[in-house]
Amino acid sequence: MGNWQDNVRRVTPYTPGEQPQRKVIKLNTNENPYPPSPAAVAVLQAADGAAFRKYPDTDATELVNAISEVYGVSADRIFVGVGSDDVLGMSFLTFFASDKPVLFPDITYSFYDVWAELFRIPYRQIPLTENFRIRPEDYMTENGGVVIANPNAPTSVALPVEAIRGIIEANRDSVVIIDEAYIDFGGESVLPLIDQYDNLLVVQTFSKSRSGAGLRVGFAMGSKMLIDALKAVKFAYNSYTMSTPIIQAGAAAMRDVAYMKKTTAAVVATREAFRPRLEALGFTILPSATNFYFASHDRVPAKVIFEELKKRDIFVRYWNKPRINNHLRITVGTDAEMEALVGALTEILAAY
Ligand SMILES: *Cc1c(COP(=O)(O)O)cnc(C)c1O
């Protein structure tokens, strides 16, 4: 055998939450419990199979225009991709070519260090405080870029806009990426700041608040300079990503702002209604500005609860990682799903 194996790029991949193929109560990947906008579903049902002989629109113009109208940001300041994972991955590749370390929290979206490793970007993971908060001052040191999920995941805690403004102000020589995957569930978006800071990239997704995890649509907004740089890298790699029905369904979902507001409000109402019930069972829960709780129990280890719930076909997320190995991330489902969760927890906790 030759030595080709020495030249294989070795990566430790991101570990997504399980997608069991049978019907379970699925509270482990922060999917929205409600279907996408009926307008988007109608577009998908009307899709023309014969039209797949043609390549799709590389600029996804229809989708970009819909985002432009809804957010009041000109089309040349919007970049779209196959989920925000695609957008974020492209952003790491595009903006983090420095020899200085990119900064992000030690407890955050676990794809960030995977991309940094994959693209050989130096990085430094900055510890959150004891109670899982981001300390803005920690990001005011020399760096090759900053990435912050706001609200953060899996902690669910949001930073106020002024705290993020401070981080951007202190980092005019690097690109600051704010990953707003959960922003529609309660945080305040820094989107208005893109007019003031040409180094701010705001990334959002259709996966959570627009109920489109399976559509795979994400987008970034920022200065034209940032967006042009992203497009150049994208078109140097793979031009044809989203298919035509997805571009059209994404545009329909984006334009249905009323539906998004209605469904996110329903999730938020469920989140707040069940918080005291979980607390009454002995859980401590961080203040959530998202569609999930980050919770630990005062008596029973998180791992035990995770496994016992799984036996009852209720899936939540657990990480056997330092600092968070006694916490669970629980997606907010429908009221009925949460009722089933509370029932199962009551049983599990009584028996332990
Ligand atoms: C869900 C999530 C994403 C990406 O999701 P996509 O489905 O790829 O859009 C990005 N960042 C955070 C923090 C997330 O939770």
The ligand as a MOL file (V3000), in Angstrom:
LIG
                    3D

  0  0  0     0  0            999 V3000
M  V30 BEGIN CTAB
M  V30 COUNTS 15 15 0 0 0
M  V30 BEGIN ATOM
M  V30 1 C -29.5880 25.5190 14.1980 0
M  V30 2 C -28.4020 26.4260 14.2540 0
M  V30 3 C -27.6870 26.8160 13.1170 0
M  V30 4 C -27.8450 26.3000 11.7390 0
M  V30 5 O -28.8570 25.7070 11.3040 0
M  V30 6 P -29.1760 25.5070 9.7780 0
M  V30 7 O -30.2420 24.4900 9.8450 0
M  V30 8 O -27.9490 25.0440 9.0620 0
M  V30 9 O -29.6280 26.8310 9.2770 0
M  V30 10 C -26.6660 27.7200 13.2480 0
M  V30 11 N -26.3190 28.2200 14.4230 0
M  V30 12 C -26.9520 27.8500 15.5470 0
M  V30 13 C -26.5160 28.4400 16.8270 0
M  V30 14 C -28.0010 26.9430 15.4880 0
M  V30 15 O -28.5920 26.5430 16.6040 0
M  V30 END ATOM
M  V30 BEGIN BOND
M  V30 1 1 1 2
M  V30 2 1 2 3
M  V30 3 2 2 14
M  V30 4 1 3 4
M  V30 5 2 3 10
M  V30 6 1 4 5
M  V30 7 1 5 6
M  V30 8 2 6 7
M  V30 9 1 6 8
M  V30 10 1 6 9
M  V30 11 1 10 11
M  V30 12 2 11 12
M  V30 13 1 12 13
M  V30 14 1 12 14
M  V30 15 1 14 15
M  V30 END BOND
M  V30 END CTAB
M  END
